[in-house]
Amino acid sequence: MKSKPKAYVLIINNIQFEKHSYRKGAKKDSENLKRFFSEPDYKVFYHENLTEKVCEHNTKFHLFF
């Protein structure tokens, strides 16, 4: 039986923006964050390039997960 995670981590990584350039290094940062938090048995939820509305929805959803 798998034990319950110690905590939940929500990572929202916006790399590409409509009016701004691509954030160099953001992919590597997200990989490092996911690896860091998965090792101590945290449940990681990862989302990339979300619109403002989708970001707000996901944040509210994960708060009540």
Buried (B, 14 or more C-beta within 10 A) or exposed (E): EEEEBEEEBBBBBBBEEEEEEEEEEBEEEBEEBBEEBEEEEBBBBBBEEBEEEEBEEBEEEBEEE
